[in-house]
Each structure stands twice: as C-alpha cells, then as structure tokens.
Amino acid sequence: MKVLVLAVHPHMETSVVNKAWVEELKKHDQITVRELYKEYPDEAIDVVKEQQLCEQYDRIVFQFPLYWYSSPPLLKKWLDLVLTYGWAYGSEGKALHGKELMLAVSTGSEAEKYQAGGSNHYSLSELLKPFQATSNLIGMTYLPPYVFYGVKYANADDIAISAKRLTDHILNSFS
Ligand SMILES: Cc1cc2nc3c(=O)[nH]c(=O)nc-3n(C[C@H](O)[C@H](O)[C@H](O)COP(=O)(O)O)c2cc1C
C-alpha cells in the first residue's frame, strides 16, 4: 500500500505536533509526505500535478491542525481546485474511486471539550463531517481519523508517542 500524506500547516516552523508527525512519517518508505504550504508558498496549486500524484496512491491522508473547527485554508483551496468535475466526480469522474481517505488532526482543546455538554459542544466526528461527505461523493472510503487533542497541554513524550501512533494508524488501519 502506498500512502500520500498532505500536511497542511501555515506555520510548520513553529508547529509542535504537526512538525513532529511529518518528521516521523518521512522515515517510512511506504509514505510520501508533501507539505502543501511549502510546495505552494504563493498558494498557486498545480492542479494537474496534484491529480497525477493522487492517482498513484492507495490511501490519502490530510494532516492539519484544527483551525476554527476546520482545516487551514490551503486545504480547502486544494479541495476546491483539485477535485474537478470529470476527474473526481460526475459520470466520468472516477479517479479516486476505491481509494481511502484519512484525516490526521491536532487540536488546541482537550478531548472532553469536544462532546455534548463540553465547551466546544460537538465531537470531532461531527465537526469533520464535511470531509466525510466529500469522501463519500468522490467514491473514497473514509477511514477513522487520528485525532490528537489538547496540544497545548502535551509534553515532549506525548508528542513523540503520538507520532508513532499516527504512523501505526496510517499504516495499519483497514476499512
Ligand atoms: C487560527 C487558529 C484557529 C484555531 N482553531 C482551533 C479550534 O477551532 N479548535 C481547537 O481545538 N484548536 C484550535 N486552534 C489551536 C490549534 O489547533 C493548535 O494550536 C494546533 O493543533 C497545534 O498544532 P501544532 O503544534 O502543529 O501547531 C486554532 C489555532 C489557530 C492559530
């Protein structure tokens, strides 16, 4: 299985957890990591290149810090531009059919805040539904996300363990 990780963080240089994840994931031959903000500092996404890359992989992972209950904006732009009619959807748009999609997300808030009665009210499963709905529409299988909660409370060991767990989750999850 070949895995493409699109890591989307506008300030990877000051990141704690997403940077650690990228460094760990890059050690594995089965996994290709692309940092979108580094690839496209001007945010001018090369749509054909992105589509050709996606076609080469079985599993695609969107990795990002949760920003306002969603992803940083370059991932939204990537979705808007790369998932074209006739390629990702429509009667001829089957390029991603049968492939798998996974999210790897970090949050500032702790897990207990992401539930009914918690200060964020909703679970990550609920908040990430637009990604799941997109996955459904383009014929991909949506795998359980990997979520690391409460980065601001994590120590170096927690971060290192999370990088190993994410790698295991990416390589060993099955639908
Ligand atoms: C613009 C912005 C929006 C954010 N929105 C949320 C949010 O909605 N929920 C949350 O739990 N954390 C939020 N955070 C905190 C980030 O998710 C957190 O700092 C990040 O996951 C830490 O990962 P990093 O060490 O890789 O930067 C936000 C941070 C920024 C800068």
Ligand as a Chemical Component Dictionary entry (heavy atoms), coordinates in Angstrom:
data_LIG
# 
_chem_comp.id                   LIG 
_chem_comp.type                 NON-POLYMER 
_chem_comp.pdbx_formal_charge   0 
_chem_comp.three_letter_code    LIG 
# 
loop_
_chem_comp_atom.comp_id 
_chem_comp_atom.atom_id 
_chem_comp_atom.alt_atom_id 
_chem_comp_atom.type_symbol 
_chem_comp_atom.charge 
_chem_comp_atom.model_Cartn_x 
_chem_comp_atom.model_Cartn_y 
_chem_comp_atom.model_Cartn_z 
_chem_comp_atom.pdbx_ordinal 
LIG C1  C1  C 0 -6.354  30.339 13.562 1  
LIG C2  C2  C 0 -6.424  29.235 14.584 2  
LIG C3  C3  C 0 -7.618  28.599 14.828 3  
LIG C4  C4  C 0 -7.695  27.563 15.760 4  
LIG N1  N1  N 0 -8.887  26.939 15.950 5  
LIG C5  C5  C 0 -8.960  25.920 16.834 6  
LIG C6  C6  C 0 -10.191 25.237 17.043 7  
LIG O1  O1  O 0 -11.217 25.520 16.412 8  
LIG N2  N2  N 0 -10.224 24.238 17.966 9  
LIG C7  C7  C 0 -9.100  23.868 18.685 10 
LIG O2  O2  O 0 -9.205  22.938 19.498 11 
LIG N3  N3  N 0 -7.916  24.479 18.481 12 
LIG C8  C8  C 0 -7.819  25.490 17.576 13 
LIG N4  N4  N 0 -6.619  26.100 17.347 14 
LIG C9  C9  C 0 -5.419  25.557 18.014 15 
LIG C10 C10 C 0 -4.660  24.623 17.048 16 
LIG O3  O3  O 0 -5.476  23.576 16.589 17 
LIG C11 C11 C 0 -3.428  24.055 17.741 18 
LIG O4  O4  O 0 -2.617  25.131 18.117 19 
LIG C12 C12 C 0 -2.694  23.088 16.829 20 
LIG O5  O5  O 0 -3.440  21.915 16.640 21 
LIG C13 C13 C 0 -1.348  22.744 17.404 22 
LIG O6  O6  O 0 -0.621  22.003 16.431 23 
LIG P1  P1  P 0 0.871   22.436 16.028 24 
LIG O7  O7  O 0 1.735   22.238 17.244 25 
LIG O8  O8  O 0 1.248   21.502 14.928 26 
LIG O9  O9  O 0 0.826   23.875 15.583 27 
LIG C14 C14 C 0 -6.519  27.150 16.452 28 
LIG C15 C15 C 0 -5.317  27.809 16.208 29 
LIG C16 C16 C 0 -5.253  28.841 15.297 30 
LIG C17 C17 C 0 -3.915  29.511 15.051 31 
# 
loop_
_chem_comp_bond.comp_id 
_chem_comp_bond.atom_id_1 
_chem_comp_bond.atom_id_2 
_chem_comp_bond.value_order 
_chem_comp_bond.pdbx_ordinal 
LIG C1  C2  SING 1  
LIG C2  C3  SING 2  
LIG C2  C16 DOUB 3  
LIG C3  C4  DOUB 4  
LIG C4  N1  SING 5  
LIG C4  C14 SING 6  
LIG N1  C5  DOUB 7  
LIG C5  C6  SING 8  
LIG C5  C8  SING 9  
LIG C6  O1  DOUB 10 
LIG C6  N2  SING 11 
LIG N2  C7  SING 12 
LIG C7  O2  DOUB 13 
LIG C7  N3  SING 14 
LIG N3  C8  DOUB 15 
LIG C8  N4  SING 16 
LIG N4  C9  SING 17 
LIG N4  C14 SING 18 
LIG C9  C10 SING 19 
LIG C10 O3  SING 20 
LIG C10 C11 SING 21 
LIG C11 O4  SING 22 
LIG C11 C12 SING 23 
LIG C12 O5  SING 24 
LIG C12 C13 SING 25 
LIG C13 O6  SING 26 
LIG O6  P1  SING 27 
LIG P1  O7  DOUB 28 
LIG P1  O8  SING 29 
LIG P1  O9  SING 30 
LIG C14 C15 DOUB 31 
LIG C15 C16 SING 32 
LIG C16 C17 SING 33 
# 
